[in-house]
Each structure stands twice: as C-alpha cells, then as structure tokens.
C-alpha cells in the first residue's frame, strides 16, 4: 500500500531532469491563408517522404534530423512541426529522445530561424512538449509530483491520478496576446509486450518489470481570442519555450 502524499513547497528538480518524448510547434493560420511551407525550408534539403491527401488538403513531409524524426504536417488553417524519436531510438527501446534541454538546444534555433523566414499570416502559435521522468514505482511517482503541485494530498490507496491546469500569463503589454500555459500531470506504467509466432498468435507479456514514469504534457500557446497576425515568430517560440521550462521546473507555483 502506498503512503500519503503530503503537501510540499520544497525545491523541485530543474528543467534538465526531464526527458523529451515529443516536441510540437503549431501555427494556426489566419482566415483565407493558403500559402504553404516545405520541410526543406526548415532543414535545407528535401524531405525523405511526402504524403498528400488532395480531398482534405493534407500534406505531410518527414525525414531524419539528428537521429530523430521531423514531421511537417499542413492542412487547412494549420501547420504542425513535430519532432519525435527516430527508428534507431525506438528499436533500442528508448521512450524519449534524450534530456529536454539538450534536444531543444538544437531544435529551438533551427525552427526559430524558419519561423522568422516564413511569410504567413499567423495569429496564433503553440508549443507542445511531452516530458517523462523515470521513477521507482507508482508511489514514488506520486511523491515526486508533490514539489510541482504543492497543494497535492493523495490518500494512500490513490490510483490513476491525472491533473490538468492552466496557468495563463497576462499580456506583456498593449497589442500583445495573453499566453496560456496548460499542463497535464500523471504517472504512467509501461510494460514491454512481445509477439511470439505460434498457433494462437497471442501477444505475450515480457518478464521484465514494469517501468514507471512521471508524465508532463505541456501546451503553451497564445490566446484563441487574438486574431491579428503575430510578428517575430522566432522570438515568440523562445518565449513559449521559456514558459514551458518554468512550469516543468517549478510546477504550478510558478
């Protein structure tokens, strides 16, 4: 049986203690914006794959970047630039791309330069990050959440914990949008499943022990009510990353 998780206002681990599973930069386009962008605009060379769905107007380009998969998806009113684990990382059983700070140190300036170069009407921009942190078990995961969520008090038999909260920042000044900082906190269990050929074809669970991780999903974005095209998109990405780092470092007390 677990132990009671007491409220905690102590120091939290820094931003670098998180591992990055996924990073996403989303551009929500203005009405009538039909101009497009290309994967090569970001990386400087053609994508390895390209898929088009003429009926829906969806175009997805993808390729490798520093061993990770970079995917650029475009559709009516939206562009998503997503970085996720590459095939070699996944084949090795990795759940993440590495320490969040190290991965973003290369991803952030690359995408920032691209954002400053594009000619699109973009009234809203968002940064999505999925962060993981290994823990010894479910109870240890709940205990590790306490510094980030100082009001947290879970009973000893708590299970399936999930919390979603937004910590909006006011506009930096006149003519600027508010910034939403949406975070989702949970503890997850991961087990390896092996498929062995046989008459029944049934999946068999690995004998390896389950892995437990604290999971933090962040969606930091400019407010939906803002309709005017935004400028300085590269600088805005820097601001969103800094906001995400503050939540991941200090939790909801930031």
Secondary structure, DSSP 4 states (H G I P E B T S, - for coil): ----B----S----GGGSEEEEEEEEEEEPTT------HHHHHSS--SEEEEETTTTEEEEEEEETTEEEEEEEETTEEEEEEE--HHHHHTT-SSSSBHHHHHHHHHHHHHHHHHH----EEEEEEEEEEEEEESSHHHHHHHHTTTSTT--B-TT--S-EEEEE--B--SSTT---EEEEEEEEEEEE--EEE--SSS--EEE-SSPPEEEEEEEEEEEE-TT--SPP--HHHHHHHHHHHHHHHHHHGGG-
